[in-house]
Amino acid sequence: MMTSEDTIKLDQFLKLKGVVDTGGQAKLLIQAGEVKVNGKVETRRGRKLMAGDRVATMGETLKVEAGL
């Protein structure tokens, strides 16, 4: 179970949620400035996400849930 100290990397989260199929696709999407974390463009694929963060890309917004 994910505690408030647990994190997941942005690229891993995008793969987990099925937004992309590969880490390479995640990298390109993130580097192109197509991903926002909590309303701000994020270009670091290793950005650590915590429960409650919101990731927006390709017209959808995903919430990072505890217990990933």
PDB file of N, CA, C and O in Angstrom:
ATOM      1  N   MET A   1       0.844  -1.200   0.000  1.00  0.00           N
ATOM      2  CA  MET A   1       0.000   0.000   0.000  1.00  0.00           C
ATOM      3  C   MET A   1       0.875   1.244   0.000  1.00  0.00           C
ATOM      4  O   MET A   1       1.939   1.271   0.619  1.00  0.00           O
ATOM      5  N   MET A   2       0.419   2.261  -0.695  1.00  0.00           N
ATOM      6  CA  MET A   2       1.183   3.489  -0.849  1.00  0.00           C
ATOM      7  C   MET A   2       0.903   4.434   0.320  1.00  0.00           C
ATOM      8  O   MET A   2      -0.248   4.773   0.595  1.00  0.00           O
ATOM      9  N   THR A   3       1.957   4.849   0.995  1.00  0.00           N
ATOM     10  CA  THR A   3       1.798   5.841   2.056  1.00  0.00           C
ATOM     11  C   THR A   3       2.115   7.206   1.474  1.00  0.00           C
ATOM     12  O   THR A   3       2.463   7.314   0.299  1.00  0.00           O
ATOM     13  N   SER A   4       1.999   8.243   2.279  1.00  0.00           N
ATOM     14  CA  SER A   4       2.266   9.587   1.780  1.00  0.00           C
ATOM     15  C   SER A   4       3.723   9.757   1.361  1.00  0.00           C
ATOM     16  O   SER A   4       4.052  10.672   0.606  1.00  0.00           O
ATOM     17  N   GLU A   5       4.605   8.866   1.857  1.00  0.00           N
ATOM     18  CA  GLU A   5       6.013   8.950   1.466  1.00  0.00           C
ATOM     19  C   GLU A   5       6.308   8.162   0.197  1.00  0.00           C
ATOM     20  O   GLU A   5       7.361   8.350  -0.413  1.00  0.00           O
ATOM     21  N   ASP A   6       5.405   7.293  -0.204  1.00  0.00           N
ATOM     22  CA  ASP A   6       5.623   6.482  -1.399  1.00  0.00           C
ATOM     23  C   ASP A   6       5.450   7.348  -2.643  1.00  0.00           C
ATOM     24  O   ASP A   6       4.624   8.259  -2.685  1.00  0.00           O
ATOM     25  N   THR A   7       6.259   7.031  -3.654  1.00  0.00           N
ATOM     26  CA  THR A   7       6.199   7.794  -4.890  1.00  0.00           C
ATOM     27  C   THR A   7       6.226   6.853  -6.081  1.00  0.00           C
ATOM     28  O   THR A   7       6.580   5.681  -5.957  1.00  0.00           O
ATOM     29  N   ILE A   8       5.844   7.387  -7.241  1.00  0.00           N
ATOM     30  CA  ILE A   8       5.973   6.687  -8.509  1.00  0.00           C
ATOM     31  C   ILE A   8       6.479   7.711  -9.511  1.00  0.00           C
ATOM     32  O   ILE A   8       6.063   8.870  -9.488  1.00  0.00           O
ATOM     33  N   LYS A   9       7.370   7.288 -10.386  1.00  0.00           N
ATOM     34  CA  LYS A   9       7.906   8.210 -11.387  1.00  0.00           C
ATOM     35  C   LYS A   9       6.842   8.500 -12.439  1.00  0.00           C
ATOM     36  O   LYS A   9       6.001   7.655 -12.743  1.00  0.00           O
ATOM     37  N   LEU A  10       6.895   9.697 -12.981  1.00  0.00           N
ATOM     38  CA  LEU A  10       5.902  10.141 -13.955  1.00  0.00           C
ATOM     39  C   LEU A  10       5.803   9.189 -15.138  1.00  0.00           C
ATOM     40  O   LEU A  10       4.698   8.827 -15.543  1.00  0.00           O
ATOM     41  N   ASP A  11       6.937   8.775 -15.701  1.00  0.00           N
ATOM     42  CA  ASP A  11       6.875   7.887 -16.870  1.00  0.00           C
ATOM     43  C   ASP A  11       6.264   6.539 -16.508  1.00  0.00           C
ATOM     44  O   ASP A  11       5.528   5.958 -17.306  1.00  0.00           O
ATOM     45  N   GLN A  12       6.560   6.037 -15.318  1.00  0.00           N
ATOM     46  CA  GLN A  12       5.988   4.760 -14.875  1.00  0.00           C
ATOM     47  C   GLN A  12       4.475   4.884 -14.679  1.00  0.00           C
ATOM     48  O   GLN A  12       3.717   3.969 -15.001  1.00  0.00           O
ATOM     49  N   PHE A  13       4.054   6.028 -14.147  1.00  0.00           N
ATOM     50  CA  PHE A  13       2.622   6.263 -13.928  1.00  0.00           C
ATOM     51  C   PHE A  13       1.861   6.273 -15.256  1.00  0.00           C
ATOM     52  O   PHE A  13       0.782   5.691 -15.360  1.00  0.00           O
ATOM     53  N   LEU A  14       2.423   6.934 -16.265  1.00  0.00           N
ATOM     54  CA  LEU A  14       1.765   6.993 -17.569  1.00  0.00           C
ATOM     55  C   LEU A  14       1.631   5.601 -18.179  1.00  0.00           C
ATOM     56  O   LEU A  14       0.621   5.294 -18.812  1.00  0.00           O
ATOM     57  N   LYS A  15       2.646   4.759 -17.992  1.00  0.00           N
ATOM     58  CA  LYS A  15       2.570   3.377 -18.481  1.00  0.00           C
ATOM     59  C   LYS A  15       1.534   2.585 -17.682  1.00  0.00           C
ATOM     60  O   LYS A  15       0.723   1.863 -18.262  1.00  0.00           O
ATOM     61  N   LEU A  16       1.559   2.716 -16.371  1.00  0.00           N
ATOM     62  CA  LEU A  16       0.637   1.997 -15.504  1.00  0.00           C
ATOM     63  C   LEU A  16      -0.822   2.293 -15.862  1.00  0.00           C
ATOM     64  O   LEU A  16      -1.668   1.398 -15.846  1.00  0.00           O
ATOM     65  N   LYS A  17      -1.104   3.546 -16.182  1.00  0.00           N
ATOM     66  CA  LYS A  17      -2.472   3.969 -16.490  1.00  0.00           C
ATOM     67  C   LYS A  17      -2.848   3.724 -17.952  1.00  0.00           C
ATOM     68  O   LYS A  17      -3.976   4.006 -18.358  1.00  0.00           O
ATOM     69  N   GLY A  18      -1.906   3.199 -18.744  1.00  0.00           N
ATOM     70  CA  GLY A  18      -2.214   2.875 -20.132  1.00  0.00           C
ATOM     71  C   GLY A  18      -2.245   4.063 -21.076  1.00  0.00           C
ATOM     72  O   GLY A  18      -2.741   3.954 -22.197  1.00  0.00           O
ATOM     73  N   VAL A  19      -1.714   5.204 -20.628  1.00  0.00           N
ATOM     74  CA  VAL A  19      -1.661   6.382 -21.501  1.00  0.00           C
ATOM     75  C   VAL A  19      -0.670   6.129 -22.633  1.00  0.00           C
ATOM     76  O   VAL A  19      -0.895   6.548 -23.768  1.00  0.00           O
ATOM     77  N   VAL A  20       0.427   5.441 -22.319  1.00  0.00           N
ATOM     78  CA  VAL A  20       1.436   5.059 -23.304  1.00  0.00           C
ATOM     79  C   VAL A  20       1.742   3.572 -23.116  1.00  0.00           C
ATOM     80  O   VAL A  20       1.450   2.991 -22.070  1.00  0.00           O
ATOM     81  N   ASP A  21       2.334   2.970 -24.147  1.00  0.00           N
ATOM     82  CA  ASP A  21       2.676   1.546 -24.077  1.00  0.00           C
ATOM     83  C   ASP A  21       4.105   1.312 -23.616  1.00  0.00           C
ATOM     84  O   ASP A  21       4.413   0.277 -23.026  1.00  0.00           O
ATOM     85  N   THR A  22       4.981   2.282 -23.889  1.00  0.00           N
ATOM     86  CA  THR A  22       6.393   2.083 -23.564  1.00  0.00           C
ATOM     87  C   THR A  22       6.979   3.292 -22.854  1.00  0.00           C
ATOM     88  O   THR A  22       6.428   4.392 -22.897  1.00  0.00           O
ATOM     89  N   GLY A  23       8.113   3.059 -22.197  1.00  0.00           N
ATOM     90  CA  GLY A  23       8.818   4.168 -21.566  1.00  0.00           C
ATOM     91  C   GLY A  23       9.286   5.190 -22.581  1.00  0.00           C
ATOM     92  O   GLY A  23       9.334   6.385 -22.289  1.00  0.00           O
ATOM     93  N   GLY A  24       9.632   4.725 -23.778  1.00  0.00           N
ATOM     94  CA  GLY A  24      10.060   5.641 -24.842  1.00  0.00           C
ATOM     95  C   GLY A  24       8.952   6.597 -25.245  1.00  0.00           C
ATOM     96  O   GLY A  24       9.191   7.784 -25.466  1.00  0.00           O
ATOM     97  N   GLN A  25       7.730   6.069 -25.340  1.00  0.00           N
ATOM     98  CA  GLN A  25       6.589   6.923 -25.674  1.00  0.00           C
ATOM     99  C   GLN A  25       6.348   7.939 -24.561  1.00  0.00           C
ATOM    100  O   GLN A  25       6.048   9.104 -24.823  1.00  0.00           O
ATOM    101  N   ALA A  26       6.483   7.487 -23.329  1.00  0.00           N
ATOM    102  CA  ALA A  26       6.297   8.394 -22.190  1.00  0.00           C
ATOM    103  C   ALA A  26       7.334   9.508 -22.239  1.00  0.00           C
ATOM    104  O   ALA A  26       7.007  10.676 -22.032  1.00  0.00           O
ATOM    105  N   LYS A  27       8.584   9.145 -22.512  1.00  0.00           N
ATOM    106  CA  LYS A  27       9.669  10.121 -22.582  1.00  0.00           C
ATOM    107  C   LYS A  27       9.371  11.191 -23.628  1.00  0.00           C
ATOM    108  O   LYS A  27       9.516  12.384 -23.360  1.00  0.00           O
ATOM    109  N   LEU A  28       8.953  10.764 -24.823  1.00  0.00           N
ATOM    110  CA  LEU A  28       8.665  11.719 -25.898  1.00  0.00           C
ATOM    111  C   LEU A  28       7.507  12.639 -25.531  1.00  0.00           C
ATOM    112  O   LEU A  28       7.565  13.844 -25.772  1.00  0.00           O
ATOM    113  N   LEU A  29       6.458  12.070 -24.949  1.00  0.00           N
ATOM    114  CA  LEU A  29       5.284  12.853 -24.570  1.00  0.00           C
ATOM    115  C   LEU A  29       5.657  13.902 -23.521  1.00  0.00           C
ATOM    116  O   LEU A  29       5.241  15.058 -23.609  1.00  0.00           O
ATOM    117  N   ILE A  30       6.442  13.487 -22.536  1.00  0.00           N
ATOM    118  CA  ILE A  30       6.846  14.382 -21.451  1.00  0.00           C
ATOM    119  C   ILE A  30       7.786  15.464 -21.972  1.00  0.00           C
ATOM    120  O   ILE A  30       7.608  16.642 -21.659  1.00  0.00           O
ATOM    121  N   GLN A  31       8.785  15.075 -22.767  1.00  0.00           N
ATOM    122  CA  GLN A  31       9.758  16.048 -23.278  1.00  0.00           C
ATOM    123  C   GLN A  31       9.128  17.050 -24.241  1.00  0.00           C
ATOM    124  O   GLN A  31       9.624  18.166 -24.396  1.00  0.00           O
ATOM    125  N   ALA A  32       8.034  16.649 -24.886  1.00  0.00           N
ATOM    126  CA  ALA A  32       7.338  17.552 -25.813  1.00  0.00           C
ATOM    127  C   ALA A  32       6.487  18.577 -25.069  1.00  0.00           C
ATOM    128  O   ALA A  32       5.882  19.445 -25.697  1.00  0.00           O
ATOM    129  N   GLY A  33       6.433  18.489 -23.731  1.00  0.00           N
ATOM    130  CA  GLY A  33       5.651  19.445 -22.953  1.00  0.00           C
ATOM    131  C   GLY A  33       4.170  19.142 -22.965  1.00  0.00           C
ATOM    132  O   GLY A  33       3.351  20.029 -22.726  1.00  0.00           O
ATOM    133  N   GLU A  34       3.815  17.894 -23.241  1.00  0.00           N
ATOM    134  CA  GLU A  34       2.406  17.502 -23.353  1.00  0.00           C
ATOM    135  C   GLU A  34       1.803  16.995 -22.039  1.00  0.00           C
ATOM    136  O   GLU A  34       0.640  16.595 -21.999  1.00  0.00           O
ATOM    137  N   VAL A  35       2.597  17.015 -20.974  1.00  0.00           N
ATOM    138  CA  VAL A  35       2.120  16.482 -19.694  1.00  0.00           C
ATOM    139  C   VAL A  35       2.173  17.574 -18.628  1.00  0.00           C
ATOM    140  O   VAL A  35       3.179  18.269 -18.483  1.00  0.00           O
ATOM    141  N   LYS A  36       1.077  17.711 -17.885  1.00  0.00           N
ATOM    142  CA  LYS A  36       1.041  18.648 -16.769  1.00  0.00           C
ATOM    143  C   LYS A  36       0.866  17.879 -15.475  1.00  0.00           C
ATOM    144  O   LYS A  36       0.104  16.915 -15.408  1.00  0.00           O
ATOM    145  N   VAL A  37       1.580  18.316 -14.446  1.00  0.00           N
ATOM    146  CA  VAL A  37       1.414  17.751 -13.110  1.00  0.00           C
ATOM    147  C   VAL A  37       0.918  18.882 -12.216  1.00  0.00           C
ATOM    148  O   VAL A  37       1.589  19.903 -12.064  1.00  0.00           O
ATOM    149  N   ASN A  38      -0.244  18.697 -11.633  1.00  0.00           N
ATOM    150  CA  ASN A  38      -0.860  19.715 -10.777  1.00  0.00           C
ATOM    151  C   ASN A  38      -0.945  21.071 -11.475  1.00  0.00           C
ATOM    152  O   ASN A  38      -0.720  22.116 -10.865  1.00  0.00           O
ATOM    153  N   GLY A  39      -1.279  21.031 -12.779  1.00  0.00           N
ATOM    154  CA  GLY A  39      -1.517  22.256 -13.530  1.00  0.00           C
ATOM    155  C   GLY A  39      -0.297  22.898 -14.158  1.00  0.00           C
ATOM    156  O   GLY A  39      -0.423  23.917 -14.839  1.00  0.00           O
ATOM    157  N   LYS A  40       0.885  22.327 -13.947  1.00  0.00           N
ATOM    158  CA  LYS A  40       2.111  22.901 -14.504  1.00  0.00           C
ATOM    159  C   LYS A  40       2.782  21.904 -15.436  1.00  0.00           C
ATOM    160  O   LYS A  40       2.857  20.713 -15.135  1.00  0.00           O
ATOM    161  N   VAL A  41       3.272  22.401 -16.579  1.00  0.00           N
ATOM    162  CA  VAL A  41       3.968  21.533 -17.521  1.00  0.00           C
ATOM    163  C   VAL A  41       5.183  20.912 -16.833  1.00  0.00           C
ATOM    164  O   VAL A  41       5.968  21.603 -16.183  1.00  0.00           O
ATOM    165  N   GLU A  42       5.319  19.605 -16.988  1.00  0.00           N
ATOM    166  CA  GLU A  42       6.435  18.872 -16.375  1.00  0.00           C
ATOM    167  C   GLU A  42       7.225  18.177 -17.477  1.00  0.00           C
ATOM    168  O   GLU A  42       6.662  17.398 -18.246  1.00  0.00           O
ATOM    169  N   THR A  43       8.524  18.451 -17.561  1.00  0.00           N
ATOM    170  CA  THR A  43       9.351  17.859 -18.613  1.00  0.00           C
ATOM    171  C   THR A  43      10.355  16.847 -18.068  1.00  0.00           C
ATOM    172  O   THR A  43      11.199  16.348 -18.813  1.00  0.00           O
ATOM    173  N   ARG A  44      10.269  16.543 -16.778  1.00  0.00           N
ATOM    174  CA  ARG A  44      11.168  15.535 -16.184  1.00  0.00           C
ATOM    175  C   ARG A  44      10.418  14.219 -16.057  1.00  0.00           C
ATOM    176  O   ARG A  44       9.458  14.117 -15.293  1.00  0.00           O
ATOM    177  N   ARG A  45      10.852  13.220 -16.800  1.00  0.00           N
ATOM    178  CA  ARG A  45      10.123  11.950 -16.744  1.00  0.00           C
ATOM    179  C   ARG A  45      10.312  11.243 -15.413  1.00  0.00           C
ATOM    180  O   ARG A  45       9.503  10.391 -15.046  1.00  0.00           O
ATOM    181  N   GLY A  46      11.372  11.584 -14.683  1.00  0.00           N
ATOM    182  CA  GLY A  46      11.616  10.980 -13.385  1.00  0.00           C
ATOM    183  C   GLY A  46      10.939  11.712 -12.240  1.00  0.00           C
ATOM    184  O   GLY A  46      11.159  11.383 -11.074  1.00  0.00           O
ATOM    185  N   ARG A  47      10.117  12.706 -12.562  1.00  0.00           N
ATOM    186  CA  ARG A  47       9.396  13.477 -11.544  1.00  0.00           C
ATOM    187  C   ARG A  47       8.623  12.527 -10.655  1.00  0.00           C
ATOM    188  O   ARG A  47       7.842  11.708 -11.141  1.00  0.00           O
ATOM    189  N   LYS A  48       8.837  12.633  -9.363  1.00  0.00           N
ATOM    190  CA  LYS A  48       8.180  11.725  -8.432  1.00  0.00           C
ATOM    191  C   LYS A  48       6.780  12.241  -8.099  1.00  0.00           C
ATOM    192  O   LYS A  48       6.599  13.391  -7.699  1.00  0.00           O
ATOM    193  N   LEU A  49       5.808  11.366  -8.275  1.00  0.00           N
ATOM    194  CA  LEU A  49       4.416  11.684  -7.983  1.00  0.00           C
ATOM    195  C   LEU A  49       4.020  11.039  -6.665  1.00  0.00           C
ATOM    196  O   LEU A  49       4.496   9.959  -6.314  1.00  0.00           O
ATOM    197  N   MET A  50       3.144  11.719  -5.948  1.00  0.00           N
ATOM    198  CA  MET A  50       2.627  11.184  -4.694  1.00  0.00           C
ATOM    199  C   MET A  50       1.102  11.137  -4.775  1.00  0.00           C
ATOM    200  O   MET A  50       0.498  11.777  -5.636  1.00  0.00           O
ATOM    201  N   ALA A  51       0.494  10.384  -3.881  1.00  0.00           N
ATOM    202  CA  ALA A  51      -0.967  10.294  -3.843  1.00  0.00           C
ATOM    203  C   ALA A  51      -1.553  11.698  -3.773  1.00  0.00           C
ATOM    204  O   ALA A  51      -1.109  12.531  -2.984  1.00  0.00           O
ATOM    205  N   GLY A  52      -2.557  11.947  -4.608  1.00  0.00           N
ATOM    206  CA  GLY A  52      -3.211  13.251  -4.638  1.00  0.00           C
ATOM    207  C   GLY A  52      -2.760  14.123  -5.793  1.00  0.00           C
ATOM    208  O   GLY A  52      -3.461  15.063  -6.167  1.00  0.00           O
ATOM    209  N   ASP A  53      -1.579  13.820  -6.375  1.00  0.00           N
ATOM    210  CA  ASP A  53      -1.126  14.583  -7.539  1.00  0.00           C
ATOM    211  C   ASP A  53      -2.073  14.320  -8.706  1.00  0.00           C
ATOM    212  O   ASP A  53      -2.674  13.250  -8.811  1.00  0.00           O
ATOM    213  N   ARG A  54      -2.193  15.320  -9.580  1.00  0.00           N
ATOM    214  CA  ARG A  54      -3.031  15.180 -10.776  1.00  0.00           C
ATOM    215  C   ARG A  54      -2.152  15.326 -12.014  1.00  0.00           C
ATOM    216  O   ARG A  54      -1.364  16.264 -12.135  1.00  0.00           O
ATOM    217  N   VAL A  55      -2.309  14.379 -12.921  1.00  0.00           N
ATOM    218  CA  VAL A  55      -1.528  14.358 -14.158  1.00  0.00           C
ATOM    219  C   VAL A  55      -2.498  14.537 -15.320  1.00  0.00           C
ATOM    220  O   VAL A  55      -3.440  13.760 -15.473  1.00  0.00           O
ATOM    221  N   ALA A  56      -2.267  15.559 -16.136  1.00  0.00           N
ATOM    222  CA  ALA A  56      -3.135  15.830 -17.278  1.00  0.00           C
ATOM    223  C   ALA A  56      -2.337  15.683 -18.568  1.00  0.00           C
ATOM    224  O   ALA A  56      -1.253  16.248 -18.713  1.00  0.00           O
ATOM    225  N   THR A  57      -2.893  14.913 -19.504  1.00  0.00           N
ATOM    226  CA  THR A  57      -2.275  14.752 -20.813  1.00  0.00           C
ATOM    227  C   THR A  57      -3.301  14.200 -21.796  1.00  0.00           C
ATOM    228  O   THR A  57      -4.210  13.465 -21.410  1.00  0.00           O
ATOM    229  N   MET A  58      -3.152  14.552 -23.042  1.00  0.00           N
ATOM    230  CA  MET A  58      -3.997  14.033 -24.106  1.00  0.00           C
ATOM    231  C   MET A  58      -5.484  14.142 -23.781  1.00  0.00           C
ATOM    232  O   MET A  58      -6.257  13.230 -24.076  1.00  0.00           O
ATOM    233  N   GLY A  59      -5.880  15.246 -23.180  1.00  0.00           N
ATOM    234  CA  GLY A  59      -7.290  15.511 -22.931  1.00  0.00           C
ATOM    235  C   GLY A  59      -7.892  14.826 -21.717  1.00  0.00           C
ATOM    236  O   GLY A  59      -9.100  14.913 -21.498  1.00  0.00           O
ATOM    237  N   GLU A  60      -7.078  14.149 -20.929  1.00  0.00           N
ATOM    238  CA  GLU A  60      -7.627  13.537 -19.721  1.00  0.00           C
ATOM    239  C   GLU A  60      -6.772  13.868 -18.516  1.00  0.00           C
ATOM    240  O   GLU A  60      -5.573  14.119 -18.632  1.00  0.00           O
ATOM    241  N   THR A  61      -7.413  13.865 -17.356  1.00  0.00           N
ATOM    242  CA  THR A  61      -6.729  14.123 -16.107  1.00  0.00           C
ATOM    243  C   THR A  61      -6.817  12.887 -15.229  1.00  0.00           C
ATOM    244  O   THR A  61      -7.900  12.352 -14.991  1.00  0.00           O
ATOM    245  N   LEU A  62      -5.664  12.442 -14.751  1.00  0.00           N
ATOM    246  CA  LEU A  62      -5.577  11.237 -13.923  1.00  0.00           C
ATOM    247  C   LEU A  62      -5.099  11.639 -12.535  1.00  0.00           C
ATOM    248  O   LEU A  62      -4.184  12.449 -12.387  1.00  0.00           O
ATOM    249  N   LYS A  63      -5.724  11.069 -11.536  1.00  0.00           N
ATOM    250  CA  LYS A  63      -5.313  11.341 -10.161  1.00  0.00           C
ATOM    251  C   LYS A  63      -4.466  10.184  -9.655  1.00  0.00           C
ATOM    252  O   LYS A  63      -4.806   9.017  -9.846  1.00  0.00           O
ATOM    253  N   VAL A  64      -3.360  10.526  -9.008  1.00  0.00           N
ATOM    254  CA  VAL A  64      -2.512   9.496  -8.419  1.00  0.00           C
ATOM    255  C   VAL A  64      -3.187   9.026  -7.135  1.00  0.00           C
ATOM    256  O   VAL A  64      -3.415   9.806  -6.211  1.00  0.00           O
ATOM    257  N   GLU A  65      -3.498   7.744  -7.100  1.00  0.00           N
ATOM    258  CA  GLU A  65      -4.201   7.164  -5.957  1.00  0.00           C
ATOM    259  C   GLU A  65      -3.231   6.461  -5.025  1.00  0.00           C
ATOM    260  O   GLU A  65      -2.199   5.952  -5.465  1.00  0.00           O
ATOM    261  N   ALA A  66      -3.552   6.430  -3.760  1.00  0.00           N
ATOM    262  CA  ALA A  66      -2.773   5.647  -2.802  1.00  0.00           C
ATOM    263  C   ALA A  66      -2.976   4.172  -3.105  1.00  0.00           C
ATOM    264  O   ALA A  66      -4.041   3.762  -3.567  1.00  0.00           O
ATOM    265  N   GLY A  67      -1.954   3.385  -2.844  1.00  0.00           N
ATOM    266  CA  GLY A  67      -2.065   1.941  -3.011  1.00  0.00           C
ATOM    267  C   GLY A  67      -1.809   1.447  -4.413  1.00  0.00           C
ATOM    268  O   GLY A  67      -2.316   0.395  -4.804  1.00  0.00           O
ATOM    269  N   LEU A  68      -1.022   2.199  -5.184  1.00  0.00           N
ATOM    270  CA  LEU A  68      -0.726   1.782  -6.566  1.00  0.00           C
ATOM    271  C   LEU A  68      -0.025   0.464  -6.577  1.00  0.00           C
ATOM    272  O   LEU A  68       0.306  -0.050  -7.645  1.00  0.00           O
TER     273      LEU A  68
END
